[in-house]
Amino acid sequence: MFEVLKSKEKKRLVAAFANDSHTIGAISQAIDHGLIDATLVGDHETIAKVCQEENIDINKFQIVQEANESRAAEKAVALIREGKGNLLMKGLVSTDKYMRAILNKETGLMSPNAILSHVTVIETPNYPKLLTVGDVAIIPLPDLKQKIAITNYVIEVAHALEIENPKVALLAATEQMSAGMPACIDAAIISKMADRGQIKGGIVDGPLALDVCIDMESVQIKKFKSPVAGDADCIVFPNIESGNVFYKANTKLSGGELGAIVMGAKVPAVLSSRGDSEKTKLYSIALAALVAK
C-alpha cells in the first residue's frame, strides 16, 4: 500500500479529537512515509504534550483547536464538507459521537439512501494474499440490499489495492444450496446478479463455506467447481458474528495484521478501536488514503 500511495497525489487526513498517542503516532508515521498530509482537530495543549513525550515534531501537523470531543468530531466532518480533507479518522472520540457526526442529516457526510459498512483488509501468514472482508463491525444482520452494498464495497477496496478482477466469496455454512438457510438464498441471488452484470468489477460466487473459500485442498477433496473457490480475494459475511470472529481469530490466534475503514460516506473513514495498535491505525490510514477520491 505504501509504495502505491507514494506514486499518487497526496491526500489530506482530518482526525477527530486526535488527543491520544496512538492516533498521533500513527498519523506521524504516515506523514513520515509520505502517504498523507494531516489536520488534527483536538486540544492543542494535549496534542503538544503528547508530541513532546513521543518526540514527534508538532509542526508536521495542522492543528484545529477544539477541546470538546463531540464538537471536535463535528468540526472534523465540517472540514471534510468544506473540501479541506479527503479522508476522516477517529481519534479518542467515542464511536457513537464519531458516527453521530458522520450520520447527521444536515451537517454529516451521508448521501441519501447510502449504506455505511465496515471493510477490513487482513494480511495473515496462513494465506498467500490479502483478504478484503465485510462486514465485521457495523451491520449486525445485513439484509439482501445491504449485502449487495457490502459486495460492491469489498470490490471497490480490492480495486484500490490494484486487484483488477477480485474473486468474491459469499459466505454461508455450506457450499450446497439450501433453501432453509437465508445466507444461502441471499448468496445465490447476489451471485446470479453478478452473472447478469448487475454487480460489476469482480468474480462473485456463493454460497461458499469457509474451507472452500480459502483452501484449495478442501476444494479438490470435495470435487467442487467454482471460479472463486480456494482463491478468494474477498469474503462477504452473512452476519456480524461470523465476520467479527473471523477477523479476531486471524489477528489474535494467527498473528494477522489488518487495516479497516468505513465505506458509504462521502469519504472513507478510519474507525479503529481506541485500543488498536499504532500499526493497525497506520495500515488503516494507508487503506483509507488508497480508497479516497
MARLUM-663106 format. One line per 8 residues: number of its first residue (from 1); their letters; for each residue x, y, z of N, C-alpha, C. Coordinates in nm, 3 decimals, always signed. Layout:
NUM = A = X,Y,Z,X,Y,Z,X,Y,Z | ...
//
This chain:
1 = MFEVLKSK = +0.083,-0.121,+0.000,+0.000,+0.000,+0.000,+0.086,+0.125,+0.000 | +0.195,+0.119,+0.078,+0.280,+0.238,+0.089,+0.340,+0.275,-0.046 | +0.386,+0.176,-0.120,+0.451,+0.204,-0.249,+0.351,+0.261,-0.348 | +0.231,+0.207,-0.349,+0.127,+0.258,-0.439,+0.094,+0.403,-0.406 | +0.080,+0.433,-0.276,+0.043,+0.568,-0.234,+0.150,+0.671,-0.270 | +0.275,+0.631,-0.263,+0.383,+0.725,-0.293,+0.381,+0.772,-0.438 | +0.317,+0.693,-0.525,+0.309,+0.729,-0.666,+0.184,+0.811,-0.698 | +0.098,+0.835,-0.597,-0.027,+0.907,-0.619,-0.022,+1.046,-0.555
9 = EKKRLVAA = -0.116,+1.130,-0.595,-0.127,+1.263,-0.534,-0.161,+1.248,-0.386 | -0.092,+1.325,-0.301,-0.107,+1.310,-0.157,-0.244,+1.360,-0.111 | -0.311,+1.281,-0.026,-0.441,+1.318,+0.029,-0.423,+1.380,+0.168 | -0.527,+1.454,+0.213,-0.522,+1.513,+0.347,-0.620,+1.440,+0.439 | -0.567,+1.394,+0.550,-0.646,+1.329,+0.654,-0.690,+1.433,+0.757 | -0.814,+1.420,+0.803,-0.863,+1.502,+0.914,-0.897,+1.408,+1.029 | -0.832,+1.426,+1.143,-0.852,+1.339,+1.259,-0.940,+1.407,+1.362 | -1.043,+1.335,+1.407,-1.139,+1.389,+1.503,-1.096,+1.359,+1.645
17 = FANDSHTI = -1.070,+1.463,+1.723,-1.029,+1.453,+1.863,-0.902,+1.370,+1.875 | -0.799,+1.416,+1.805,-0.671,+1.343,+1.797,-0.583,+1.375,+1.917 | -0.627,+1.334,+2.034,-0.558,+1.369,+2.158,-0.474,+1.256,+2.216 | -0.472,+1.140,+2.152,-0.403,+1.024,+2.210,-0.277,+0.989,+2.133 | -0.185,+0.923,+2.202,-0.053,+0.894,+2.144,-0.061,+0.796,+2.027 | -0.153,+0.697,+2.032,-0.163,+0.600,+1.922,-0.207,+0.667,+1.793 | -0.308,+0.756,+1.803,-0.357,+0.826,+1.684,-0.249,+0.919,+1.630 | -0.192,+1.001,+1.716,-0.090,+1.096,+1.673,+0.032,+1.023,+1.619
25 = GAISQAID = +0.072,+0.916,+1.685,+0.188,+0.839,+1.640,+0.166,+0.776,+1.504 | +0.047,+0.718,+1.481,+0.016,+0.656,+1.352,+0.014,+0.760,+1.240 | -0.048,+0.876,+1.268,-0.054,+0.982,+1.166,+0.087,+1.035,+1.139 | +0.167,+1.050,+1.243,+0.304,+1.096,+1.227,+0.383,+1.000,+1.137 | +0.367,+0.870,+1.160,+0.435,+0.771,+1.075,+0.388,+0.780,+0.931 | +0.256,+0.797,+0.913,+0.201,+0.807,+0.778,+0.258,+0.928,+0.704 | +0.274,+1.039,+0.775,+0.336,+1.158,+0.716,+0.482,+1.131,+0.682 | +0.554,+1.065,+0.774,+0.695,+1.035,+0.751,+0.715,+0.942,+0.632
33 = HGLIDATL = +0.618,+0.852,+0.609,+0.625,+0.762,+0.494,+0.585,+0.832,+0.364 | +0.541,+0.958,+0.374,+0.499,+1.031,+0.255,+0.363,+0.992,+0.203 | +0.276,+0.938,+0.292,+0.145,+0.887,+0.248,+0.037,+0.993,+0.247 | +0.040,+1.087,+0.341,-0.068,+1.185,+0.360,-0.012,+1.316,+0.414 | -0.098,+1.419,+0.411,-0.085,+1.537,+0.497,-0.196,+1.525,+0.602 | -0.186,+1.600,+0.712,-0.284,+1.577,+0.818,-0.323,+1.703,+0.893 | -0.452,+1.707,+0.929,-0.507,+1.808,+1.019,-0.559,+1.737,+1.143 | -0.513,+1.780,+1.259,-0.559,+1.723,+1.386,-0.658,+1.819,+1.450
41 = VGDHETIA = -0.779,+1.772,+1.474,-0.878,+1.851,+1.547,-0.881,+1.798,+1.691 | -0.844,+1.884,+1.785,-0.838,+1.841,+1.925,-0.785,+1.952,+2.012 | -0.744,+1.917,+2.131,-0.693,+2.016,+2.226,-0.544,+2.038,+2.202 | -0.508,+2.160,+2.164,-0.370,+2.190,+2.125,-0.271,+2.159,+2.237 | -0.308,+2.193,+2.360,-0.217,+2.171,+2.473,-0.191,+2.021,+2.493 | -0.296,+1.939,+2.484,-0.282,+1.794,+2.499,-0.199,+1.736,+2.386 | -0.226,+1.780,+2.262,-0.152,+1.732,+2.146,-0.004,+1.767,+2.160 | +0.024,+1.889,+2.203,+0.163,+1.932,+2.220,+0.235,+1.848,+2.325
49 = KVCQEENI = +0.164,+1.815,+2.434,+0.223,+1.733,+2.540,+0.257,+1.593,+2.488 | +0.162,+1.533,+2.412,+0.186,+1.400,+2.354,+0.304,+1.403,+2.259 | +0.310,+1.505,+2.174,+0.420,+1.517,+2.079,+0.555,+1.528,+2.150 | +0.556,+1.604,+2.259,+0.681,+1.620,+2.335,+0.723,+1.486,+2.397 | +0.625,+1.415,+2.455,+0.655,+1.286,+2.520,+0.700,+1.181,+2.419 | +0.644,+1.185,+2.299,+0.675,+1.084,+2.197,+0.785,+1.130,+2.101 | +0.840,+1.247,+2.126,+0.946,+1.303,+2.041,+0.900,+1.317,+1.894 | +0.782,+1.374,+1.878,+0.722,+1.397,+1.745,+0.722,+1.548,+1.718
57 = DINKFQIV = +0.760,+1.586,+1.599,+0.761,+1.727,+1.561,+0.617,+1.773,+1.537 | +0.567,+1.858,+1.623,+0.427,+1.904,+1.613,+0.403,+1.987,+1.487 | +0.509,+2.041,+1.429,+0.494,+2.128,+1.312,+0.456,+2.052,+1.184 | +0.462,+1.920,+1.189,+0.423,+1.843,+1.070,+0.271,+1.836,+1.055 | +0.197,+1.877,+1.161,+0.051,+1.875,+1.158,-0.007,+2.016,+1.147 | -0.123,+2.026,+1.085,-0.207,+2.145,+1.101,-0.300,+2.114,+1.218 | -0.312,+2.202,+1.313,-0.393,+2.175,+1.432,-0.510,+2.273,+1.439 | -0.630,+2.218,+1.459,-0.752,+2.298,+1.477,-0.798,+2.278,+1.621
65 = QEANESRA = -0.803,+2.384,+1.699,-0.835,+2.375,+1.841,-0.982,+2.341,+1.864 | -1.006,+2.235,+1.941,-1.139,+2.202,+1.993,-1.124,+2.100,+2.104 | -1.149,+2.141,+2.228,-1.124,+2.056,+2.344,-1.240,+1.963,+2.377 | -1.358,+1.987,+2.318,-1.475,+1.903,+2.344,-1.482,+1.793,+2.238 | -1.498,+1.666,+2.280,-1.489,+1.557,+2.184,-1.603,+1.557,+2.082 | -1.726,+1.587,+2.123,-1.838,+1.590,+2.029,-1.818,+1.701,+1.925 | -1.780,+1.818,+1.974,-1.760,+1.931,+1.881,-1.637,+1.906,+1.792 | -1.539,+1.835,+1.844,-1.421,+1.803,+1.763,-1.460,+1.712,+1.646
73 = AEKAVALI = -1.548,+1.614,+1.672,-1.595,+1.526,+1.564,-1.675,+1.606,+1.462 | -1.762,+1.695,+1.511,-1.843,+1.778,+1.419,-1.754,+1.871,+1.338 | -1.651,+1.928,+1.400,-1.561,+2.019,+1.330,-1.480,+1.944,+1.224 | -1.437,+1.821,+1.256,-1.362,+1.740,+1.159,-1.447,+1.709,+1.037 | -1.574,+1.674,+1.061,-1.666,+1.647,+0.950,-1.689,+1.774,+0.869 | -1.703,+1.888,+0.936,-1.723,+2.016,+0.866,-1.604,+2.048,+0.775 | -1.483,+2.020,+0.820,-1.364,+2.045,+0.736,-1.368,+1.959,+0.609 | -1.414,+1.834,+0.623,-1.429,+1.747,+0.505,-1.532,+1.806,+0.410
81 = REGKGNLL = -1.645,+1.849,+0.464,-1.752,+1.907,+0.381,-1.704,+2.034,+0.308 | -1.612,+2.106,+0.371,-1.559,+2.228,+0.310,-1.448,+2.200,+0.208 | -1.419,+2.072,+0.186,-1.316,+2.036,+0.089,-1.175,+2.046,+0.142 | -1.160,+2.049,+0.276,-1.028,+2.064,+0.337,-0.969,+1.932,+0.384 | -1.023,+1.822,+0.333,-0.972,+1.689,+0.365,-1.034,+1.585,+0.274 | -0.963,+1.472,+0.256,-1.009,+1.365,+0.168,-1.046,+1.237,+0.243 | -1.005,+1.229,+0.369,-1.037,+1.111,+0.450,-1.046,+1.153,+0.596 | -1.127,+1.078,+0.669,-1.157,+1.111,+0.809,-1.101,+1.001,+0.898
89 = MKGLVSTD = -1.061,+1.039,+1.019,-1.010,+0.939,+1.114,-1.063,+0.967,+1.253 | -1.098,+0.859,+1.323,-1.143,+0.867,+1.461,-1.023,+0.868,+1.554 | -1.019,+0.967,+1.643,-0.915,+0.971,+1.744,-0.967,+0.916,+1.875 | -0.958,+0.994,+1.979,-1.001,+0.950,+2.113,-1.151,+0.965,+2.135 | -1.222,+1.020,+2.039,-1.366,+1.037,+2.050,-1.434,+0.900,+2.051 | -1.542,+0.887,+2.128,-1.615,+0.760,+2.133,-1.681,+0.733,+1.999 | -1.702,+0.605,+1.969,-1.756,+0.565,+1.838,-1.894,+0.626,+1.813 | -1.980,+0.629,+1.915,-2.114,+0.681,+1.893,-2.113,+0.829,+1.857
97 = KYMRAILN = -2.025,+0.907,+1.918,-2.017,+1.050,+1.886,-1.955,+1.072,+1.749 | -1.857,+0.990,+1.715,-1.793,+0.996,+1.583,-1.895,+0.964,+1.473 | -1.971,+0.856,+1.494,-2.070,+0.814,+1.393,-2.186,+0.915,+1.386 | -2.222,+0.972,+1.500,-2.330,+1.072,+1.501,-2.293,+1.192,+1.414 | -2.167,+1.232,+1.418,-2.122,+1.345,+1.336,-2.127,+1.310,+1.188 | -2.090,+1.186,+1.154,-2.092,+1.142,+1.014,-2.236,+1.129,+0.964 | -2.326,+1.078,+1.048,-2.462,+1.045,+1.007,-2.560,+1.162,+1.014 | -2.521,+1.273,+1.074,-2.610,+1.388,+1.086,-2.666,+1.427,+0.949
105 = KETGLMSP = -2.799,+1.431,+0.938,-2.863,+1.452,+0.807,-2.833,+1.590,+0.748 | -2.810,+1.688,+0.833,-2.787,+1.824,+0.785,-2.640,+1.858,+0.769 | -2.557,+1.810,+0.862,-2.416,+1.853,+0.862,-2.317,+1.737,+0.845 | -2.369,+1.616,+0.822,-2.283,+1.499,+0.813,-2.230,+1.472,+0.673 | -2.191,+1.346,+0.651,-2.124,+1.308,+0.527,-2.199,+1.202,+0.448 | -2.329,+1.190,+0.473,-2.406,+1.084,+0.408,-2.485,+1.136,+0.288 | -2.484,+1.057,+0.181,-2.572,+1.083,+0.068,-2.704,+1.012,+0.093 | -2.814,+1.058,+0.030,-2.943,+0.992,+0.051,-2.935,+0.843,+0.016
113 = NAILSHVT = -2.994,+0.758,+0.104,-3.003,+0.613,+0.083,-2.869,+0.540,+0.086 | -2.763,+0.608,+0.128,-2.633,+0.541,+0.137,-2.632,+0.441,+0.252 | -2.552,+0.338,+0.238,-2.538,+0.235,+0.341,-2.395,+0.236,+0.392 | -2.380,+0.257,+0.523,-2.246,+0.253,+0.583,-2.207,+0.108,+0.611 | -2.083,+0.074,+0.580,-2.035,-0.061,+0.607,-1.886,-0.058,+0.639 | -1.843,-0.152,+0.720,-1.704,-0.163,+0.764,-1.632,-0.263,+0.675 | -1.521,-0.223,+0.617,-1.441,-0.312,+0.532,-1.302,-0.328,+0.594 | -1.259,-0.452,+0.609,-1.130,-0.482,+0.670,-1.042,-0.556,+0.570
121 = VIETPNYP = -0.916,-0.516,+0.561,-0.819,-0.589,+0.481,-0.725,-0.661,+0.578 | -0.715,-0.793,+0.562,-0.639,-0.876,+0.655,-0.519,-0.940,+0.582 | -0.403,-0.928,+0.645,-0.284,-0.999,+0.599,-0.255,-1.107,+0.703 | -0.271,-1.233,+0.664,-0.248,-1.344,+0.757,-0.135,-1.431,+0.705 | -0.050,-1.482,+0.793,+0.062,-1.565,+0.748,+0.019,-1.697,+0.687 | -0.108,-1.734,+0.703,-0.156,-1.864,+0.655,-0.230,-1.857,+0.522 | -0.222,-1.741,+0.455,-0.289,-1.726,+0.325,-0.199,-1.643,+0.236 | -0.185,-1.679,+0.109,-0.081,-1.617,+0.026,-0.110,-1.475,-0.022
129 = KLLTVGDV = -0.228,-1.421,+0.006,-0.259,-1.285,-0.040,-0.352,-1.216,+0.058 | -0.373,-1.089,+0.036,-0.461,-1.012,+0.124,-0.606,-1.058,+0.109 | -0.680,-1.052,+0.220,-0.823,-1.080,+0.219,-0.898,-0.952,+0.255 | -0.991,-0.913,+0.171,-1.075,-0.796,+0.196,-1.213,-0.847,+0.236 | -1.259,-0.810,+0.357,-1.379,-0.872,+0.411,-1.475,-0.767,+0.468 | -1.604,-0.804,+0.476,-1.704,-0.717,+0.536,-1.832,-0.796,+0.563 | -1.914,-0.759,+0.653,-1.898,-0.650,+0.747,-1.870,-0.714,+0.883 | -1.774,-0.659,+0.957,-1.737,-0.719,+1.085,-1.769,-0.629,+1.204
137 = AIIPLPDL = -1.824,-0.509,+1.180,-1.834,-0.414,+1.291,-1.953,-0.320,+1.291 | -2.028,-0.309,+1.182,-2.135,-0.207,+1.179,-2.274,-0.267,+1.161 | -2.293,-0.353,+1.060,-2.428,-0.404,+1.028,-2.446,-0.541,+1.095 | -2.532,-0.552,+1.196,-2.544,-0.679,+1.269,-2.595,-0.796,+1.183 | -2.702,-0.772,+1.109,-2.761,-0.879,+1.028,-2.802,-0.819,+0.893 | -2.708,-0.809,+0.800,-2.738,-0.740,+0.674,-2.848,-0.810,+0.594 | -2.941,-0.729,+0.542,-3.041,-0.784,+0.451,-2.982,-0.789,+0.311 | -3.063,-0.832,+0.213,-3.011,-0.850,+0.078,-2.954,-0.721,+0.021
145 = KQKIAITN = -3.026,-0.610,+0.039,-2.979,-0.481,-0.012,-2.844,-0.443,+0.050 | -2.831,-0.466,+0.180,-2.705,-0.432,+0.248,-2.592,-0.525,+0.204 | -2.621,-0.653,+0.181,-2.518,-0.746,+0.134,-2.469,-0.709,-0.006 | -2.560,-0.660,-0.089,-2.519,-0.612,-0.222,-2.424,-0.494,-0.208 | -2.458,-0.401,-0.115,-2.370,-0.286,-0.091,-2.234,-0.331,-0.039 | -2.232,-0.426,+0.055,-2.105,-0.477,+0.109,-2.022,-0.540,-0.003 | -2.088,-0.617,-0.089,-2.018,-0.679,-0.202,-1.952,-0.574,-0.290 | -2.025,-0.469,-0.321,-1.968,-0.361,-0.402,-1.853,-0.289,-0.331
153 = YVIEVAHA = -1.865,-0.273,-0.199,-1.758,-0.206,-0.123,-1.630,-0.289,-0.121 | -1.641,-0.420,-0.098,-1.518,-0.501,-0.095,-1.451,-0.505,-0.232 | -1.533,-0.501,-0.337,-1.477,-0.495,-0.473,-1.403,-0.363,-0.494 | -1.465,-0.252,-0.449,-1.403,-0.120,-0.464,-1.269,-0.112,-0.389 | -1.266,-0.168,-0.268,-1.142,-0.165,-0.190,-1.037,-0.255,-0.256 | -1.078,-0.370,-0.306,-0.984,-0.459,-0.376,-0.925,-0.389,-0.498 | -1.006,-0.314,-0.571,-0.955,-0.238,-0.686,-0.851,-0.135,-0.640 | -0.876,-0.071,-0.525,-0.780,+0.027,-0.472,-0.648,-0.041,-0.438
161 = LEIENPKV = -0.653,-0.169,-0.404,-0.533,-0.247,-0.376,-0.470,-0.302,-0.504 | -0.523,-0.257,-0.618,-0.474,-0.294,-0.751,-0.497,-0.441,-0.783 | -0.606,-0.497,-0.730,-0.655,-0.629,-0.770,-0.762,-0.603,-0.875 | -0.730,-0.628,-1.001,-0.815,-0.583,-1.112,-0.949,-0.654,-1.117 | -0.952,-0.783,-1.091,-1.076,-0.860,-1.103,-1.089,-0.952,-0.982 | -1.118,-0.896,-0.865,-1.116,-0.974,-0.741,-1.219,-1.086,-0.739 | -1.180,-1.194,-0.673,-1.270,-1.307,-0.655,-1.341,-1.292,-0.521 | -1.474,-1.282,-0.527,-1.554,-1.251,-0.408,-1.634,-1.375,-0.367
169 = ALLAATEQ = -1.612,-1.420,-0.245,-1.685,-1.535,-0.191,-1.796,-1.487,-0.099 | -1.916,-1.537,-0.121,-2.031,-1.505,-0.037,-2.047,-1.620,+0.062 | -2.016,-1.593,+0.188,-2.001,-1.698,+0.288,-2.135,-1.750,+0.339 | -2.139,-1.881,+0.360,-2.250,-1.948,+0.429,-2.191,-2.067,+0.504 | -2.277,-2.146,+0.569,-2.229,-2.262,+0.643,-2.200,-2.380,+0.551 | -2.242,-2.370,+0.426,-2.223,-2.478,+0.330,-2.214,-2.420,+0.190 | -2.146,-2.493,+0.102,-2.143,-2.453,-0.038,-2.259,-2.514,-0.116 | -2.337,-2.601,-0.050,-2.454,-2.659,-0.114,-2.573,-2.562,-0.101
177 = MSAGMPAC = -2.655,-2.554,-0.203,-2.770,-2.464,-0.198,-2.877,-2.520,-0.106 | -2.905,-2.450,+0.003,-3.004,-2.494,+0.100,-3.111,-2.386,+0.115 | -3.233,-2.418,+0.077,-3.343,-2.322,+0.083,-3.377,-2.284,+0.226 | -3.335,-2.365,+0.323,-3.366,-2.336,+0.462,-3.268,-2.240,+0.527 | -3.162,-2.201,+0.456,-3.063,-2.109,+0.511,-3.070,-1.975,+0.437 | -3.113,-1.869,+0.504,-3.120,-1.738,+0.438,-2.987,-1.694,+0.377 | -2.875,-1.730,+0.442,-2.744,-1.691,+0.388,-2.721,-1.754,+0.251 | -2.766,-1.877,+0.234,-2.752,-1.944,+0.104,-2.838,-1.877,-0.003
185 = IDAAIISK = -2.961,-1.844,+0.033,-3.052,-1.781,-0.063,-2.998,-1.646,-0.108 | -2.957,-1.562,-0.012,-2.903,-1.430,-0.048,-2.777,-1.444,-0.133 | -2.690,-1.539,-0.097,-2.566,-1.558,-0.174,-2.597,-1.600,-0.317 | -2.694,-1.687,-0.334,-2.731,-1.733,-0.468,-2.786,-1.618,-0.552 | -2.867,-1.532,-0.490,-2.923,-1.417,-0.562,-2.812,-1.321,-0.605 | -2.723,-1.289,-0.511,-2.615,-1.194,-0.543,-2.522,-1.252,-0.648 | -2.493,-1.381,-0.637,-2.408,-1.448,-0.736,-2.470,-1.440,-0.875 | -2.600,-1.464,-0.884,-2.669,-1.457,-1.015,-2.674,-1.312,-1.064
193 = MADRGQIK = -2.690,-1.216,-0.975,-2.687,-1.075,-1.015,-2.553,-1.041,-1.080 | -2.445,-1.094,-1.020,-2.312,-1.070,-1.077,-2.299,-1.135,-1.215 | -2.354,-1.256,-1.228,-2.352,-1.324,-1.358,-2.423,-1.242,-1.465 | -2.528,-1.170,-1.424,-2.609,-1.091,-1.519,-2.556,-0.949,-1.536 | -2.443,-0.917,-1.474,-2.382,-0.785,-1.490,-2.440,-0.678,-1.402 | -2.522,-0.716,-1.302,-2.580,-0.617,-1.211,-2.482,-0.577,-1.101 | -2.381,-0.660,-1.078,-2.269,-0.628,-0.991,-2.143,-0.643,-1.074 | -2.066,-0.537,-1.083,-1.953,-0.535,-1.177,-1.820,-0.527,-1.103
201 = GGIVDGPL = -1.714,-0.563,-1.174,-1.579,-0.540,-1.122,-1.513,-0.657,-1.056 | -1.584,-0.769,-1.043,-1.524,-0.886,-0.979,-1.594,-1.013,-1.019 | -1.537,-1.126,-0.979,-1.598,-1.257,-0.999,-1.662,-1.295,-0.866 | -1.793,-1.311,-0.866,-1.869,-1.330,-0.742,-1.934,-1.468,-0.742 | -1.918,-1.543,-0.632,-1.981,-1.674,-0.624,-2.022,-1.705,-0.480 | -2.128,-1.779,-0.468,-2.176,-1.824,-0.338,-2.309,-1.896,-0.354 | -2.352,-1.966,-0.253,-2.289,-1.975,-0.121,-2.162,-2.060,-0.123 | -2.066,-2.020,-0.037,-1.942,-2.095,-0.020,-1.913,-2.107,+0.130
209 = ALDVCIDM = -1.882,-2.228,+0.176,-1.835,-2.246,+0.313,-1.691,-2.194,+0.322 | -1.646,-2.165,+0.442,-1.515,-2.102,+0.459,-1.402,-2.188,+0.402 | -1.409,-2.321,+0.422,-1.298,-2.403,+0.374,-1.283,-2.395,+0.222 | -1.394,-2.394,+0.149,-1.381,-2.385,+0.003,-1.360,-2.242,-0.046 | -1.373,-2.145,+0.043,-1.335,-2.007,+0.006,-1.184,-1.995,-0.008 | -1.110,-2.057,+0.085,-0.968,-2.022,+0.100,-0.872,-2.141,+0.098 | -0.924,-2.263,+0.087,-0.836,-2.380,+0.094,-0.854,-2.468,-0.029 | -0.755,-2.468,-0.119,-0.766,-2.542,-0.244,-0.771,-2.693,-0.221
217 = ESVQIKKF = -0.706,-2.741,-0.115,-0.712,-2.885,-0.086,-0.855,-2.929,-0.057 | -0.927,-2.849,+0.021,-1.068,-2.880,+0.050,-1.152,-2.880,-0.077 | -1.123,-2.786,-0.166,-1.195,-2.777,-0.294,-1.173,-2.905,-0.375 | -1.049,-2.951,-0.379,-1.017,-3.071,-0.457,-1.077,-3.196,-0.396 | -1.073,-3.207,-0.262,-1.131,-3.323,-0.195,-1.281,-3.330,-0.221 | -1.346,-3.215,-0.215,-1.492,-3.210,-0.235,-1.532,-3.212,-0.383 | -1.430,-3.207,-0.473,-1.455,-3.203,-0.618,-1.552,-3.089,-0.652 | -1.526,-2.976,-0.589,-1.613,-2.860,-0.604,-1.560,-2.768,-0.713
225 = KSPVAGDA = -1.648,-2.719,-0.797,-1.606,-2.633,-0.908,-1.665,-2.494,-0.891 | -1.575,-2.396,-0.890,-1.615,-2.256,-0.877,-1.496,-2.170,-0.918 | -1.520,-2.058,-0.986,-1.409,-1.970,-1.023,-1.347,-1.897,-0.904 | -1.413,-1.903,-0.788,-1.367,-1.833,-0.668,-1.306,-1.929,-0.567 | -1.354,-2.051,-0.563,-1.320,-2.147,-0.458,-1.170,-2.167,-0.443 | -1.124,-2.162,-0.318,-0.984,-2.185,-0.286,-0.892,-2.069,-0.313 | -0.945,-1.960,-0.370,-0.859,-1.849,-0.413,-0.927,-1.714,-0.394 | -1.010,-1.702,-0.292,-1.087,-1.578,-0.272,-0.997,-1.460,-0.238
233 = DCIVFPNI = -1.029,-1.344,-0.296,-0.968,-1.217,-0.256,-1.054,-1.146,-0.153 | -1.184,-1.172,-0.158,-1.280,-1.101,-0.072,-1.380,-1.202,-0.015 | -1.427,-1.174,+0.105,-1.532,-1.255,+0.167,-1.641,-1.161,+0.219 | -1.766,-1.192,+0.184,-1.882,-1.120,+0.237,-1.949,-1.211,+0.339 | -1.960,-1.163,+0.464,-2.013,-1.246,+0.572,-2.165,-1.231,+0.582 | -2.234,-1.338,+0.626,-2.380,-1.330,+0.637,-2.429,-1.254,+0.759 | -2.341,-1.239,+0.860,-2.380,-1.166,+0.981,-2.255,-1.117,+1.054 | -2.276,-1.029,+1.151,-2.163,-0.965,+1.218,-2.085,-1.065,+1.305
241 = ESGNVFYK = -2.155,-1.167,+1.357,-2.086,-1.264,+1.443,-1.978,-1.339,+1.365 | -2.015,-1.390,+1.246,-1.919,-1.467,+1.167,-1.803,-1.378,+1.124 | -1.832,-1.254,+1.085,-1.727,-1.163,+1.041,-1.635,-1.123,+1.154 | -1.694,-1.090,+1.269,-1.614,-1.043,+1.382,-1.525,-1.155,+1.436 | -1.578,-1.275,+1.445,-1.499,-1.389,+1.493,-1.385,-1.417,+1.395 | -1.414,-1.410,+1.265,-1.311,-1.438,+1.163,-1.193,-1.341,+1.176 | -1.223,-1.212,+1.186,-1.113,-1.116,+1.187,-1.036,-1.117,+1.319 | -1.106,-1.143,+1.430,-1.036,-1.151,+1.558,-0.954,-1.280,+1.570
249 = ANTKLSGG = -1.005,-1.388,+1.513,-0.929,-1.513,+1.514,-0.800,-1.497,+1.434 | -0.809,-1.426,+1.322,-0.690,-1.404,+1.240,-0.586,-1.318,+1.310 | -0.632,-1.215,+1.382,-0.535,-1.126,+1.447,-0.486,-1.182,+1.580 | -0.573,-1.245,+1.658,-0.536,-1.289,+1.793,-0.473,-1.428,+1.795 | -0.511,-1.515,+1.701,-0.459,-1.652,+1.701,-0.356,-1.677,+1.592 | -0.364,-1.602,+1.484,-0.278,-1.631,+1.368,-0.173,-1.524,+1.342 | -0.170,-1.420,+1.425,-0.070,-1.316,+1.406,-0.093,-1.230,+1.283 | -0.220,-1.217,+1.244,-0.252,-1.137,+1.126,-0.244,-0.988,+1.154
257 = ELGAIVMG = -0.226,-0.912,+1.047,-0.229,-0.765,+1.054,-0.349,-0.717,+0.976 | -0.399,-0.598,+1.010,-0.517,-0.550,+0.939,-0.521,-0.399,+0.928 | -0.598,-0.354,+0.830,-0.638,-0.215,+0.816,-0.788,-0.215,+0.796 | -0.857,-0.114,+0.851,-1.003,-0.114,+0.843,-1.057,+0.026,+0.822 | -1.160,+0.036,+0.739,-1.224,+0.165,+0.711,-1.375,+0.148,+0.701 | -1.446,+0.259,+0.713,-1.590,+0.263,+0.691,-1.614,+0.317,+0.551 | -1.694,+0.244,+0.473,-1.733,+0.285,+0.338,-1.879,+0.330,+0.340 | -1.915,+0.411,+0.242,-2.055,+0.452,+0.227,-2.078,+0.600,+0.252
265 = AKVPAVLS = -1.986,+0.665,+0.326,-1.995,+0.811,+0.343,-1.927,+0.878,+0.223 | -1.926,+1.010,+0.222,-1.870,+1.083,+0.108,-1.718,+1.067,+0.099 | -1.655,+1.032,+0.212,-1.511,+1.000,+0.213,-1.492,+0.875,+0.298 | -1.386,+0.797,+0.274,-1.358,+0.684,+0.362,-1.322,+0.733,+0.502 | -1.365,+0.658,+0.602,-1.343,+0.698,+0.741,-1.273,+0.585,+0.816 | -1.165,+0.619,+0.886,-1.095,+0.521,+0.969,-1.171,+0.507,+1.100 | -1.213,+0.383,+1.129,-1.287,+0.357,+1.253,-1.217,+0.243,+1.327 | -1.096,+0.269,+1.371,-1.027,+0.170,+1.451,-1.067,+0.187,+1.597
273 = SRGDSEKT = -1.052,+0.082,+1.675,-1.082,+0.089,+1.818,-0.981,+0.180,+1.887 | -1.025,+0.243,+1.995,-0.933,+0.327,+2.071,-0.816,+0.245,+2.127 | -0.836,+0.113,+2.139,-0.730,+0.027,+2.190,-0.644,-0.036,+2.082 | -0.673,-0.008,+1.954,-0.594,-0.066,+1.846,-0.450,-0.018,+1.849 | -0.361,-0.101,+1.798,-0.220,-0.065,+1.796,-0.193,+0.047,+1.697 | -0.078,+0.110,+1.714,-0.035,+0.216,+1.623,-0.020,+0.160,+1.481 | +0.028,+0.036,+1.470,+0.048,-0.026,+1.339,-0.086,-0.046,+1.267 | -0.187,-0.094,+1.340,-0.320,-0.112,+1.281,-0.375,+0.021,+1.232
281 = KLYSIALA = -0.357,+0.126,+1.311,-0.406,+0.258,+1.271,-0.330,+0.310,+1.149 | -0.200,+0.284,+1.143,-0.120,+0.325,+1.027,-0.169,+0.254,+0.902 | -0.190,+0.123,+0.910,-0.240,+0.048,+0.794,-0.380,+0.098,+0.753 | -0.462,+0.133,+0.852,-0.598,+0.182,+0.822,-0.592,+0.318,+0.751 | -0.499,+0.403,+0.794,-0.479,+0.533,+0.727,-0.438,+0.511,+0.582 | -0.344,+0.420,+0.560,-0.298,+0.392,+0.424,-0.412,+0.339,+0.338 | -0.493,+0.250,+0.394,-0.607,+0.194,+0.320,-0.706,+0.305,+0.282 | -0.739,+0.390,+0.379,-0.834,+0.500,+0.352,-0.779,+0.593,+0.246
289 = ALVAK = -0.649,+0.622,+0.252,-0.586,+0.711,+0.152,-0.591,+0.648,+0.012 | -0.577,+0.516,+0.005,-0.585,+0.448,-0.126,-0.726,+0.460,-0.184 | -0.826,+0.447,-0.099,-0.966,+0.447,-0.145,-1.016,+0.589,-0.172 | -0.960,+0.689,-0.102,-1.007,+0.827,-0.112,-0.996,+0.880,-0.255 | -1.097,+0.956,-0.294,-1.101,+1.015,-0.428,-1.020,+1.144,-0.426
//
